[in-house]
Amino acid sequence: MNAFAKREDMSLRERKRKNTLENIVLSARGLFFNRGYSKTTMTEIAEASDVAVGTLYNYFRSKGEIMLAIANEDTAGLFVPMGSSEMDTLGVEELIWKFTDKLIGFISSYPRELVKELIGVFWDRGQERLSNGLASIDIRVMNQITQMLTVLKESGRVKEETDPEIVALALYGMATTAVMWYSVDSAMTLDRTRETIATMFGHFFRGILPEGDTVTCH
């Protein structure tokens, strides 16, 4: 086999592997969203993906890894930096809310029961890999908020004594608390979740914005 044929063969195998990977993730997504994470088995994912169970394990060592792949795919938009025009023209609370609203959009795309299951993963000792993976997403979200606040602090748009890391942790903690409430209380609609976060943020921003700046809850 000549070099060109070898490259063609490798390209074909890479495309086949990529297609199989995408099919597995898509099939698992459907099962997780419709049946729930805990009730779905690797065998069912393999069947839905039309691959052998052994083949499935060549791609993912557990369904937790598959769920993490889905979560990473769905949160990719959270980590796109805001443009300089947005940073320059929007108010501080508008910037933070715009970013947090992306997070709520991600949560709203998941069935409530699945959100509840994923929150429960953090207390399940058998799900360390998924738990650690989801925690790494949380850390990336907080880092993104921290970076935004650092820029705002350097431009004098938040108080000099503001600690970007602590503020990011506080904001994310408030948002997470509201999401947890949403996951366990059927009366807590997404609109109420947004309103709750906006109200908490409004009270919080009064403590970090310079004197004379106004706070607008969204």
ChimeraX attribute file (.defattr): number of C-alpha atoms within 10 A of each C-alpha:
attribute: neighborCount
match mode: 1-to-1
recipient: residues
	/A:1	7
	/A:2	6
	/A:3	8
	/A:4	9
	/A:5	10
	/A:6	11
	/A:7	12
	/A:8	11
	/A:9	13
	/A:10	12
	/A:11	12
	/A:12	12
	/A:13	12
	/A:14	12
	/A:15	12
	/A:16	12
	/A:17	13
	/A:18	12
	/A:19	11
	/A:20	18
	/A:21	17
	/A:22	13
	/A:23	16
	/A:24	22
	/A:25	21
	/A:26	16
	/A:27	18
	/A:28	25
	/A:29	20
	/A:30	13
	/A:31	18
	/A:32	20
	/A:33	17
	/A:34	14
	/A:35	13
	/A:36	19
	/A:37	20
	/A:38	13
	/A:39	10
	/A:40	16
	/A:41	15
	/A:42	18
	/A:43	15
	/A:44	15
	/A:45	25
	/A:46	19
	/A:47	15
	/A:48	16
	/A:49	20
	/A:50	14
	/A:51	15
	/A:52	13
	/A:53	15
	/A:54	11
	/A:55	11
	/A:56	22
	/A:57	13
	/A:58	9
	/A:59	14
	/A:60	17
	/A:61	11
	/A:62	15
	/A:63	23
	/A:64	21
	/A:65	16
	/A:66	22
	/A:67	20
	/A:68	19
	/A:69	16
	/A:70	15
	/A:71	16
	/A:72	15
	/A:73	11
	/A:74	14
	/A:75	17
	/A:76	11
	/A:77	13
	/A:78	19
	/A:79	15
	/A:80	10
	/A:81	12
	/A:82	14
	/A:83	8
	/A:84	8
	/A:85	8
	/A:86	11
	/A:87	16
	/A:88	12
	/A:89	10
	/A:90	12
	/A:91	17
	/A:92	23
	/A:93	21
	/A:94	17
	/A:95	20
	/A:96	17
	/A:97	19
	/A:98	15
	/A:99	21
	/A:100	21
	/A:101	18
	/A:102	15
	/A:103	19
	/A:104	19
	/A:105	13
	/A:106	16
	/A:107	19
	/A:108	14
	/A:109	11
	/A:110	14
	/A:111	14
	/A:112	20
	/A:113	17
	/A:114	19
	/A:115	22
	/A:116	18
	/A:117	14
	/A:118	19
	/A:119	17
	/A:120	13
	/A:121	20
	/A:122	16
	/A:123	11
	/A:124	12
	/A:125	9
	/A:126	11
	/A:127	17
	/A:128	14
	/A:129	15
	/A:130	22
	/A:131	20
	/A:132	14
	/A:133	19
	/A:134	20
	/A:135	13
	/A:136	13
	/A:137	18
	/A:138	15
	/A:139	14
	/A:140	14
	/A:141	20
	/A:142	22
	/A:143	17
	/A:144	20
	/A:145	23
	/A:146	19
	/A:147	15
	/A:148	20
	/A:149	23
	/A:150	18
	/A:151	14
	/A:152	19
	/A:153	18
	/A:154	11
	/A:155	11
	/A:156	12
	/A:157	17
	/A:158	23
	/A:159	15
	/A:160	13
	/A:161	8
	/A:162	15
	/A:163	15
	/A:164	21
	/A:165	17
	/A:166	12
	/A:167	18
	/A:168	21
	/A:169	18
	/A:170	15
	/A:171	22
	/A:172	20
	/A:173	13
	/A:174	18
	/A:175	23
	/A:176	17
	/A:177	15
	/A:178	21
	/A:179	25
	/A:180	17
	/A:181	16
	/A:182	20
	/A:183	23
	/A:184	13
	/A:185	10
	/A:186	10
	/A:187	10
	/A:188	15
	/A:189	14
	/A:190	18
	/A:191	8
	/A:192	13
	/A:193	19
	/A:194	18
	/A:195	15
	/A:196	19
	/A:197	24
	/A:198	21
	/A:199	14
	/A:200	15
	/A:201	22
	/A:202	17
	/A:203	12
	/A:204	17
	/A:205	20
	/A:206	14
	/A:207	12
	/A:208	18
	/A:209	20
	/A:210	14
	/A:211	10
	/A:212	6
	/A:213	14
	/A:214	13
	/A:215	17
	/A:216	14
	/A:217	16
	/A:218	15
